[in-house]
Amino acid sequence: LHPTTAHARQAFEAWRAALRANAWDDDDHIQAIAARYDLGAHVATFRQFGGAVSTDIDDHAVEANRDENLPRWYPYDGRGHRVDRVALHEATHAIGRIVWPTGIMARYREVGHERESLTLLYLLAQNGEAGHCCPLACTAGLIRILQVEAHEDGRTDANWVALRQAWLERLLSTDYADRWHGAQFLTEVQGGSDVGANVVRATPAEDGSYRLHGEKWFCSVADAPLYLVSARPDDGRDGTRGVMAFVVARHLPDGAPNALRLRRLKSKLGTRSMASAEIDFEGAIGWPVGDFRRIVEVVLDRSRLYNAVCNCGMMQRAWREASRYAYHRRAFGSRVADFPAVARMLADLRVAACAARGLTFRLAALSDAIDLAQAGDTDRAAARILTNLNKYWTSHLATSQLRAAIEVLGGNGAIEDFSVLPRLLRDSVVTEAWEGGHNVLCAQALRDASRLRLHEPMFGFLTALARTDGVKRRLDGEAARWRWLADQPAEVGALHIRDAADRLRVVAQAAAIEAEGDDGPAGGAAIVAHLLAGDPWEDRGLADRIRQINQAALPAER
Ligand SMILES: Cc1cc2nc3c(=O)[nH]c(=O)nc-3n(C[C@H](O)[C@H](O)[C@H](O)COP(=O)(O)OP(=O)(O)OC[C@H]3O[C@@H](n4cnc5c(N)ncnc54)[C@H](O)[C@@H]3O)c2cc1C
């Protein structure tokens, strides 16, 4: 081999070796976050899992996402019985056998431990969907529904009580072979955002259950034993008020299949190692679970937080891949990382990852505080509006950051088996659509502002995080903008809300990072300054800041 070629190949090897470093140990910020939110007792689990994320899970996720290993659907068994079996590749199961014993779902047995599960999810998501992030989000939502139902409805129907208890035990299991996981089907052909347009019918039976008829258009985690399904009772009113939520088991207690059929598995851009189907319900037995609006709120709050955490994981991976590559790769006689334009991209990647993580985990801690009844009305109101906005911010940002990371890798960035980045980019486009698209989330935030004035508690919450006059002033400016918007006719608000949300992102994230003080990410002050920087032409501190951010993040590489 020519020495130049050999050197370039060695650089690839060094880059790959650097990425095998433990994802927990290699992440000063998540360690600081865990310390801040009292997760010290779980560090050994996080560290062990972080090691697996960078090695075994990484390898399995590559395997599980090969075209030939994607989920398969077997409609019939060998004797011609309709079974609708969805088979996942052994590599997906191998990941599951590492993930479930961490107690990622079992931690929901008691309220107040969600941030532990989300820390594990964050690490896992550094391998993208990996076949399990969506199932985990759905399962966490279903656990909460079944627990809340038990607490608040007081139903004594013998069948239901026994089923619910048995289901919960399986959902909370740490044993992958024994565990059940959940799925959530709201979307029909005519609408995902517009759940009020649902037409799947639910007919009451004598034992308190219903029979479901109709088609669901997007059914992820189709292999799950338990589905949460929205449907309209025969006597249901029009719109969302007439829709109810049901739990549907794929198999009945005697093992017989419930009355539903898969129509096909969808061929997807991303999240491909997880099976998404179209499903016909043909009289399937479903058990009603409480008030639909409350169910949707509980499920969506949880899944939007899960979604945001996954985006944070993918952004961290984008930064890790690109920064390590740029420090090993050479062009025109220099390290790529030393070109100012690349150094700036690396700083941007680091800032985006830290900023998203700081605010997202603050919301995760707030979610636990709410569940433990330790949060006041103001914080609850702030959590509602910020969880929606944060899902928009992080999912939109993740896609742009993954694209930037791919650019840092040059042509190699576009090669599917050179790095994880193309797969993560495809996954991130899907997470943008899940749990509410951007416009829908911004429209919800606008409604919450104009009808419920929730922007006031939101700005109260953010201002309490801010430490400097500069950030407080910026928040005041954005608050004035939101007040104006909230009072405009609906069409005017709808036209401008996304701009207002975009402007708010950097200030909200800056406040969250500032609140971490000296215990935040390395180079925290520079990160805040970078988030709030204005016109780059006028930005005299840009070069220094980029140096500070990159040096603080990767001191060994400088
Ligand atoms: C891979 C994959 C898996 C999925 N899995 C599931 C699943 O398991 N279960 C499930 O229930 N769903 C699932 N979905 C569906 C997903 O939740 C929906 O696609 C999403 O809710 C958007 O709905 P829609 O596709 O009908 O878009 P539409 O609602 O038709 O939206 C189209 C456009 O209109 C905009 N829009 C809609 N309403 C408004 C409004 N009020 N204000 C402003 N803009 C608006 C949207 O932002 C979007 O840009 C999945 C989707 C994908 C891609």
The ligand as a MOL file (V3000), in Angstrom:
LIG
                    3D

  0  0  0     0  0            999 V3000
M  V30 BEGIN CTAB
M  V30 COUNTS 53 58 0 0 0
M  V30 BEGIN ATOM
M  V30 1 C -42.9250 5.5310 9.8740 0
M  V30 2 C -44.1690 6.0280 10.5010 0
M  V30 3 C -44.7530 5.3100 11.5210 0
M  V30 4 C -45.9220 5.7530 12.1100 0
M  V30 5 N -46.4970 5.0050 13.1000 0
M  V30 6 C -47.6780 5.3960 13.6400 0
M  V30 7 C -48.3200 4.6220 14.6470 0
M  V30 8 O -47.8070 3.6100 15.0950 0
M  V30 9 N -49.4950 5.0280 15.1240 0
M  V30 10 C -50.1030 6.1570 14.6690 0
M  V30 11 O -51.1820 6.4660 15.1510 0
M  V30 12 N -49.5320 6.9190 13.7130 0
M  V30 13 C -48.3330 6.5650 13.2030 0
M  V30 14 N -47.7330 7.3390 12.2310 0
M  V30 15 C -48.4780 8.4440 11.6850 0
M  V30 16 C -48.0360 9.7880 12.1650 0
M  V30 17 O -48.3180 9.9420 13.5330 0
M  V30 18 C -48.7660 10.7830 11.2860 0
M  V30 19 O -48.1670 10.6960 10.0200 0
M  V30 20 C -48.7180 12.1720 11.8320 0
M  V30 21 O -49.5430 12.2570 12.9640 0
M  V30 22 C -49.1910 13.2030 10.8150 0
M  V30 23 O -50.4290 12.8490 10.3180 0
M  V30 24 P -50.6800 12.7460 8.7460 0
M  V30 25 O -49.6100 11.9000 8.1580 0
M  V30 26 O -52.0860 12.3200 8.5190 0
M  V30 27 O -50.4430 14.1900 8.2210 0
M  V30 28 P -51.5560 15.3130 7.9980 0
M  V30 29 O -52.3270 15.4540 9.2550 0
M  V30 30 O -52.3050 15.0170 6.7520 0
M  V30 31 O -50.6390 16.5720 7.8070 0
M  V30 32 C -50.1630 17.0350 6.5360 0
M  V30 33 C -49.5510 18.4140 6.7170 0
M  V30 34 O -50.5170 19.3190 7.2170 0
M  V30 35 C -50.0700 19.9550 8.4090 0
M  V30 36 N -51.2160 20.1310 9.3170 0
M  V30 37 C -52.1500 19.2240 9.6710 0
M  V30 38 N -52.9870 19.7660 10.5770 0
M  V30 39 C -52.5800 21.0300 10.7920 0
M  V30 40 C -53.0190 22.0930 11.6290 0
M  V30 41 N -54.0670 21.9650 12.4460 0
M  V30 42 N -52.3330 23.2710 11.6090 0
M  V30 43 C -51.2500 23.4190 10.8120 0
M  V30 44 N -50.7900 22.4500 10.0090 0
M  V30 45 C -51.4310 21.2630 9.9970 0
M  V30 46 C -49.0630 18.9820 9.0020 0
M  V30 47 O -48.1190 19.6220 9.8560 0
M  V30 48 C -48.4120 18.4340 7.7470 0
M  V30 49 O -47.3940 19.3020 7.3380 0
M  V30 50 C -46.5360 6.9410 11.6600 0
M  V30 51 C -45.9130 7.6930 10.6660 0
M  V30 52 C -44.7480 7.2540 10.0990 0
M  V30 53 C -44.1090 8.0830 9.0240 0
M  V30 END ATOM
M  V30 BEGIN BOND
M  V30 1 1 1 2
M  V30 2 1 2 3
M  V30 3 2 2 52
M  V30 4 2 3 4
M  V30 5 1 4 5
M  V30 6 1 4 50
M  V30 7 2 5 6
M  V30 8 1 6 7
M  V30 9 1 6 13
M  V30 10 2 7 8
M  V30 11 1 7 9
M  V30 12 1 9 10
M  V30 13 2 10 11
M  V30 14 1 10 12
M  V30 15 2 12 13
M  V30 16 1 13 14
M  V30 17 1 14 15
M  V30 18 1 14 50
M  V30 19 1 15 16
M  V30 20 1 16 17
M  V30 21 1 16 18
M  V30 22 1 18 19
M  V30 23 1 18 20
M  V30 24 1 20 21
M  V30 25 1 20 22
M  V30 26 1 22 23
M  V30 27 1 23 24
M  V30 28 2 24 25
M  V30 29 1 24 26
M  V30 30 1 24 27
M  V30 31 1 27 28
M  V30 32 2 28 29
M  V30 33 1 28 30
M  V30 34 1 28 31
M  V30 35 1 31 32
M  V30 36 1 32 33
M  V30 37 1 33 34
M  V30 38 1 33 48
M  V30 39 1 34 35
M  V30 40 1 35 36
M  V30 41 1 35 46
M  V30 42 1 36 37
M  V30 43 1 36 45
M  V30 44 2 37 38
M  V30 45 1 38 39
M  V30 46 1 39 40
M  V30 47 2 39 45
M  V30 48 1 40 41
M  V30 49 2 40 42
M  V30 50 1 42 43
M  V30 51 2 43 44
M  V30 52 1 44 45
M  V30 53 1 46 47
M  V30 54 1 46 48
M  V30 55 1 48 49
M  V30 56 2 50 51
M  V30 57 1 51 52
M  V30 58 1 52 53
M  V30 END BOND
M  V30 END CTAB
M  END
